Amino acid sequence: MRDNYELEKQTNYLIKGIAFFWFLTKIGSYKTWITERVYPVIPPISSLENIPAFVHQFLFGASLSALLLILCIKPKRWVLAVLFLLEVMSCSLDTVRWQPWEYMYLCFLLLVILNFYKRENILILGHLFLVSVYIFSGLHKFSRSFLSLVWLNMFLRDFLGLSMDFILKYKLFFVGFLIPFFEVLLALLLLVSKSKRVISYLLIGMHVSILIFIGPFGLKYNSIVWLWNFAMIFILGIIYSKPIEGFNKKTIATNALFLVLWFVLPVFSFWGSWYQYFSFNLYSGKGYQMNICISQNVKELKPYFEAEPNNFCKGSRYINLQEWAFKEIKSAPIPEIEIQRKIAVYLKKKYQKKSIQIILYNREENKMIKL
């Protein structure tokens, strides 16, 4: 067994590293955390709709201050608990704050708080959480939507610049399934292999590849996720810098809630019964895209109009909700229909029902819903 000093040093690096990337991510996506924006603020329950703007700002500022305090001093349990409370309160005021990176940081924060004096548990649970992330991220990519939207359009055509003739000639379309296959395989190896550090190097290589693909020298897509990939590289490097020890039934039993949260509930996301971002359904191409057709000239929405018309809006200018979110708040919209319905109600109320039409489209199912 390793001594407590080494464990404390390793876990303190982990805590401070997460605080560093969390701080940068919140700064980069600051409009996600305030109300001075055009993108709708949609709380999960209607009683929280009229919370004053200064409350959002206070929670944002207090959270940043707590993160800075963690970076500047030796981690204190009470500071971590205050940060957790601030983040939960802030996320309860706007559903778009339920980002997958926010969920990941909250999970790490909670497991550190609950196991602050059992440092070996932090590394064990951090390891299991990473296994869960890669398993479900990979499983969700086993879909035709992933092949069409991400593999074919984004990677083969936009990133590599290949023509459809070339792709069809060499039958490259279904080659894309190798990506989720290897992601799930590496996750399982990370769970059972004794060479966890070697597997972590392969996963680090995967994140470097993602950065090349969507980063500033690639597609320049979803810039806030660049920081998340750097954070994942850091977390993998810290957790697997030493062998994972202390893995026993008692540790699992006393932290069973985390296992339910990470390995049981995400299974229900395949049937729409658990949040997609809490199950790391990322870049799978699945789900509904929201198109907002606008017949009147609304000045504040002009920066978010798409350049080319689409088939849904019959010549009207339109906004794609995902592109709007990326442009203004640097966060992805939450891909849950109940939240999309709330956004539709908000937009129709604000911009007059007759001048706006909301259409959801699921490419995988070729299904359209008018809201």
C-alpha positions as CSV (number, residue, x, y, z in Angstrom):
1,M,0.0,0.0,0.0
2,R,1.2,3.5,-0.7
3,D,1.6,6.0,2.1
4,N,-0.9,8.7,2.8
5,Y,1.5,11.5,1.7
6,E,1.8,10.1,-1.8
7,L,-2.0,9.6,-2.1
8,E,-2.7,13.1,-0.8
9,K,-0.2,14.6,-3.2
10,Q,-1.7,12.7,-6.2
11,T,-5.3,13.5,-5.4
12,N,-4.5,17.2,-4.6
13,Y,-3.0,17.4,-8.1
14,L,-6.2,15.9,-9.5
15,I,-8.4,18.3,-7.5
16,K,-6.4,21.4,-8.6
17,G,-6.2,20.3,-12.2
18,I,-9.9,19.8,-12.4
19,A,-10.4,23.2,-10.7
20,F,-8.1,24.8,-13.3
21,F,-9.9,23.4,-16.4
22,W,-13.3,24.0,-14.8
23,F,-12.4,27.6,-14.2
24,L,-11.2,28.1,-17.8
25,T,-14.3,26.4,-19.2
26,K,-16.7,28.5,-17.2
27,I,-14.8,31.7,-18.3
28,G,-15.0,30.6,-21.9
29,S,-18.7,29.8,-21.7
30,Y,-19.6,32.7,-19.4
31,K,-22.8,33.5,-21.2
32,T,-24.1,30.1,-20.2
33,W,-24.0,31.2,-16.6
34,I,-25.7,34.6,-16.8
35,T,-28.9,35.9,-18.2
36,E,-27.6,38.9,-20.3
37,R,-28.0,37.0,-23.6
38,V,-30.5,36.3,-26.4
39,Y,-30.4,32.5,-26.0
40,P,-33.4,31.4,-23.8
41,V,-32.9,30.9,-20.1
42,I,-35.0,27.8,-19.4
43,P,-35.2,26.6,-15.7
44,P,-36.3,23.0,-15.0
45,I,-39.4,24.2,-13.1
46,S,-41.6,27.2,-13.8
47,S,-41.3,28.6,-10.2
48,L,-37.6,29.5,-11.0
49,E,-38.4,31.5,-14.1
50,N,-38.3,35.0,-12.6
51,I,-35.1,34.7,-10.5
52,P,-33.3,38.1,-10.7
53,A,-30.3,38.4,-13.0
54,F,-28.0,39.3,-10.1
55,V,-28.6,35.9,-8.5
56,H,-27.2,34.2,-11.6
57,Q,-24.3,36.6,-11.7
58,F,-23.6,36.1,-7.9
59,L,-23.5,32.3,-8.3
60,F,-21.2,32.5,-11.3
61,G,-18.8,34.9,-9.5
62,A,-18.9,32.9,-6.3
63,S,-18.2,29.7,-8.1
64,L,-15.2,31.2,-9.9
65,S,-13.9,32.6,-6.6
66,A,-14.2,29.1,-5.0
67,L,-12.3,27.6,-8.0
68,L,-9.6,30.1,-7.6
69,L,-9.3,29.5,-3.9
70,I,-8.9,25.7,-4.6
71,L,-6.1,26.6,-7.0
72,C,-4.3,28.9,-4.6
73,I,-4.5,27.0,-1.3
74,K,-4.3,23.4,-0.2
75,P,-7.8,21.8,-1.0
76,K,-10.2,22.1,1.9
77,R,-13.3,20.0,2.2
78,W,-15.5,22.9,3.1
79,V,-14.5,24.9,0.1
80,L,-15.2,21.9,-2.1
81,A,-18.7,21.5,-0.5
82,V,-19.4,25.2,-1.0
83,L,-18.4,25.0,-4.7
84,F,-20.7,21.9,-5.1
85,L,-23.6,23.8,-3.6
86,L,-23.0,26.9,-5.7
87,E,-22.8,24.8,-8.9
88,V,-26.0,22.8,-8.1
89,M,-27.9,26.0,-7.4
90,S,-26.7,27.6,-10.6
91,C,-27.6,24.6,-12.7
92,S,-31.0,24.5,-11.1
93,L,-31.7,28.0,-12.7
94,D,-31.1,27.1,-16.3
95,T,-31.1,23.7,-18.0
96,V,-28.5,24.6,-20.6
97,R,-26.0,24.5,-17.8
98,W,-26.4,20.7,-17.6
99,Q,-23.4,20.2,-19.9
100,P,-21.6,16.8,-20.0
101,W,-18.4,18.5,-18.8
102,E,-20.2,20.2,-15.9
103,Y,-21.7,16.8,-14.9
104,M,-18.3,15.2,-15.0
105,Y,-16.7,17.9,-12.8
106,L,-19.6,17.7,-10.4
107,C,-19.2,13.9,-10.2
108,F,-15.5,14.2,-9.4
109,L,-16.2,17.0,-6.9
110,L,-18.8,14.9,-5.1
111,L,-16.7,11.8,-4.9
112,V,-13.8,13.9,-3.5
113,I,-16.0,15.5,-0.9
114,L,-17.4,12.1,0.3
115,N,-14.0,10.4,0.3
116,F,-11.8,13.4,1.4
117,Y,-10.2,11.4,4.1
118,K,-10.0,8.1,2.1
119,R,-7.8,9.3,-0.7
120,E,-7.4,5.8,-2.3
121,N,-11.2,5.8,-2.8
122,I,-11.0,9.0,-4.9
123,L,-8.6,7.3,-7.4
124,I,-10.6,4.1,-7.5
125,L,-13.9,5.9,-8.1
126,G,-12.3,8.3,-10.6
127,H,-11.1,5.2,-12.5
128,L,-14.6,3.7,-12.5
129,F,-16.1,6.9,-13.7
130,L,-13.7,7.1,-16.6
131,V,-14.6,3.5,-17.6
132,S,-18.3,4.5,-17.6
133,V,-17.6,7.7,-19.7
134,Y,-15.8,5.7,-22.4
135,I,-18.2,2.7,-22.4
136,F,-21.4,4.8,-22.9
137,S,-19.8,7.3,-25.2
138,G,-18.8,4.5,-27.4
139,L,-22.1,2.6,-27.2
140,H,-24.1,5.7,-28.2
141,K,-22.0,6.0,-31.4
142,F,-23.2,2.6,-32.8
143,S,-25.8,4.3,-34.9
144,R,-26.3,5.3,-38.5
145,S,-26.6,8.9,-37.4
146,F,-23.0,8.8,-36.2
147,L,-21.8,7.4,-39.5
148,S,-23.8,10.0,-41.5
149,L,-23.3,13.2,-39.6
150,V,-20.0,12.8,-37.8
151,W,-18.0,10.1,-39.7
152,L,-19.1,10.9,-43.2
153,N,-19.9,14.6,-43.2
154,M,-17.6,16.0,-40.6
155,F,-14.6,13.6,-40.8
156,L,-14.4,12.1,-44.3
157,R,-15.8,15.1,-46.3
158,D,-15.1,18.3,-44.2
159,F,-11.9,17.3,-42.4
160,L,-10.2,15.0,-44.9
161,G,-11.8,16.6,-48.0
162,L,-12.7,13.2,-49.6
163,S,-15.3,13.1,-52.4
164,M,-18.4,10.9,-52.2
165,D,-17.1,8.9,-55.2
166,F,-13.9,8.1,-53.4
167,I,-15.8,7.2,-50.2
168,L,-18.2,4.9,-52.1
169,K,-15.4,3.3,-54.2
170,Y,-13.4,2.3,-51.2
171,K,-16.4,1.5,-49.0
172,L,-15.3,3.8,-46.2
173,F,-18.8,4.5,-44.8
174,F,-19.0,1.6,-42.4
175,V,-15.4,1.9,-41.4
176,G,-16.6,4.5,-39.0
177,F,-17.9,1.8,-36.7
178,L,-14.3,1.1,-35.7
179,I,-14.3,4.3,-33.7
180,P,-17.0,3.3,-31.1
181,F,-15.7,-0.3,-31.2
182,F,-12.2,0.8,-30.1
183,E,-13.6,3.3,-27.6
184,V,-15.7,0.6,-25.9
185,L,-12.8,-1.9,-26.1
186,L,-10.4,0.5,-24.5
187,A,-12.9,1.2,-21.7
188,L,-13.3,-2.5,-21.0
189,L,-9.5,-3.0,-21.0
190,L,-9.2,-0.1,-18.7
191,L,-11.5,-1.9,-16.3
192,V,-9.9,-5.4,-16.4
193,S,-6.3,-4.9,-17.6
194,K,-3.4,-4.8,-15.3
195,S,-1.6,-2.4,-17.7
196,K,-4.0,0.5,-17.1
197,R,-1.3,3.1,-17.7
198,V,-0.7,1.7,-21.2
199,I,-4.5,1.8,-21.9
200,S,-4.6,5.4,-20.6
201,Y,-1.9,6.3,-23.2
202,L,-4.1,5.0,-25.9
203,L,-7.0,7.0,-24.6
204,I,-4.8,10.1,-24.4
205,G,-4.0,9.5,-28.0
206,M,-7.7,9.4,-28.8
207,H,-8.2,12.8,-27.2
208,V,-5.2,14.3,-29.0
209,S,-6.8,13.0,-32.3
210,I,-10.1,14.6,-31.3
211,L,-8.3,17.9,-30.7
212,I,-6.7,17.7,-34.1
213,F,-10.1,16.9,-35.7
214,I,-12.3,19.6,-34.1
215,G,-9.6,22.0,-32.9
216,P,-8.1,25.3,-34.2
217,F,-6.2,23.4,-36.9
218,G,-9.1,21.2,-37.9
219,L,-12.8,22.0,-38.1
220,K,-12.7,24.7,-35.4
221,Y,-15.8,23.2,-34.0
222,N,-17.3,23.6,-30.5
223,S,-14.3,25.4,-29.0
224,I,-15.3,24.9,-25.4
225,V,-14.9,21.1,-25.8
226,W,-11.3,21.6,-26.6
227,L,-10.7,22.4,-22.9
228,W,-12.6,19.3,-21.9
229,N,-10.3,17.1,-24.0
230,F,-7.3,18.7,-22.4
231,A,-8.9,18.1,-19.0
232,M,-9.5,14.4,-19.9
233,I,-5.8,14.1,-20.9
234,F,-4.8,15.6,-17.6
235,I,-7.2,13.4,-15.6
236,L,-6.0,10.2,-17.3
237,G,-2.4,11.2,-16.7
238,I,-2.9,11.8,-13.0
239,I,-5.2,8.8,-12.1
240,Y,-3.0,6.2,-13.9
241,S,0.3,7.7,-13.0
242,K,0.4,5.1,-10.2
243,P,-1.2,1.6,-10.0
244,I,-4.8,1.6,-8.8
245,E,-4.8,0.0,-5.3
246,G,-7.3,-0.7,-2.6
247,F,-10.0,-2.0,-4.9
248,N,-12.2,-4.1,-2.5
249,K,-15.9,-4.9,-1.8
250,K,-16.1,-2.4,1.0
251,T,-15.1,0.5,-1.2
252,I,-17.7,-0.6,-3.8
253,A,-20.4,-1.1,-1.2
254,T,-20.0,2.3,0.5
255,N,-20.0,4.1,-2.8
256,A,-22.7,2.0,-4.5
257,L,-24.7,5.2,-5.4
258,F,-21.9,6.3,-7.8
259,L,-22.0,2.9,-9.5
260,V,-25.8,3.2,-10.0
261,L,-25.3,6.7,-11.3
262,W,-22.6,5.8,-13.8
263,F,-23.4,2.2,-14.8
264,V,-27.1,1.6,-14.3
265,L,-29.0,4.8,-15.0
266,P,-27.1,5.5,-18.3
267,V,-28.5,2.3,-19.7
268,F,-32.0,3.9,-19.7
269,S,-30.7,6.7,-21.9
270,F,-31.0,4.3,-24.9
271,W,-34.8,4.4,-24.4
272,G,-35.0,8.1,-23.6
273,S,-35.5,7.6,-19.9
274,W,-32.3,9.2,-18.7
275,Y,-30.6,12.4,-19.8
276,Q,-28.3,11.9,-22.8
277,Y,-25.5,14.2,-21.5
278,F,-25.5,12.4,-18.2
279,S,-24.9,9.2,-20.2
280,F,-22.1,10.8,-22.3
281,N,-24.1,10.6,-25.6
282,L,-21.6,12.8,-27.4
283,Y,-21.0,13.3,-31.1
284,S,-23.3,10.4,-31.9
285,G,-25.6,12.4,-34.2
286,K,-28.6,11.0,-32.5
287,G,-31.7,12.9,-31.3
288,Y,-33.7,15.8,-32.7
289,Q,-32.3,19.0,-34.1
290,M,-34.4,22.1,-33.6
291,N,-34.9,24.5,-36.5
292,I,-36.5,27.9,-35.8
293,C,-38.3,29.4,-38.8
294,I,-38.8,33.1,-38.6
295,S,-41.0,35.1,-41.0
296,Q,-40.4,38.5,-39.5
297,N,-37.1,40.5,-39.3
298,V,-36.1,40.2,-35.6
299,K,-32.9,42.3,-35.2
300,E,-31.5,40.5,-32.1
301,L,-31.7,37.1,-33.9
302,K,-30.0,38.2,-37.1
303,P,-26.5,37.1,-36.0
304,Y,-27.7,33.5,-35.7
305,F,-29.6,33.1,-39.0
306,E,-28.3,30.3,-41.2
307,A,-26.9,31.5,-44.5
308,E,-28.6,28.8,-46.6
309,P,-32.4,28.1,-46.6
310,N,-33.6,24.6,-45.6
311,N,-36.5,22.4,-46.7
312,F,-38.4,22.8,-43.5
313,C,-38.9,26.6,-43.5
314,K,-40.1,27.0,-47.1
315,G,-38.0,30.0,-47.9
316,S,-38.2,31.7,-44.5
317,R,-35.0,32.6,-42.6
318,Y,-34.2,30.1,-39.9
319,I,-31.9,29.4,-37.0
320,N,-30.5,26.0,-36.0
321,L,-30.6,25.9,-32.2
322,Q,-27.3,24.1,-31.9
323,E,-25.4,26.6,-34.0
324,W,-27.1,29.4,-32.1
325,A,-25.9,28.0,-28.8
326,F,-22.4,27.4,-30.1
327,K,-22.1,31.0,-31.4
328,E,-23.6,32.9,-28.4
329,I,-23.1,30.9,-25.2
330,K,-20.4,28.5,-26.4
331,S,-22.4,25.5,-25.0
332,A,-24.4,22.9,-26.8
333,P,-28.2,22.8,-26.3
334,I,-29.6,20.0,-24.1
335,P,-30.9,17.3,-26.5
336,E,-34.0,16.4,-24.5
337,I,-37.4,16.9,-26.1
338,E,-39.1,18.2,-23.0
339,I,-36.5,21.0,-22.8
340,Q,-36.8,21.7,-26.6
341,R,-40.6,22.1,-26.0
342,K,-40.0,24.6,-23.3
343,I,-37.7,26.6,-25.6
344,A,-40.4,26.5,-28.3
345,V,-43.0,27.9,-25.8
346,Y,-40.5,30.6,-24.7
347,L,-39.7,31.7,-28.3
348,K,-43.3,31.8,-29.5
349,K,-44.3,33.9,-26.5
350,K,-41.4,36.3,-26.9
351,Y,-41.5,36.7,-30.7
352,Q,-45.2,36.4,-31.5
353,K,-46.6,33.0,-32.3
354,K,-47.6,33.8,-35.9
355,S,-44.1,34.9,-36.9
356,I,-42.2,31.8,-35.7
357,Q,-42.4,28.1,-36.4
358,I,-40.5,25.4,-34.5
359,I,-39.6,22.1,-36.3
360,L,-37.7,19.2,-34.7
361,Y,-36.1,16.7,-37.1
362,N,-34.6,13.4,-36.3
363,R,-32.3,12.3,-39.1
364,E,-31.9,8.7,-37.9
365,E,-35.6,8.1,-37.8
366,N,-36.4,10.5,-40.6
367,K,-39.1,11.9,-38.3
368,M,-40.3,15.5,-38.0
369,I,-42.2,17.2,-35.2
370,K,-43.8,20.6,-35.3
371,L,-44.0,22.4,-32.0
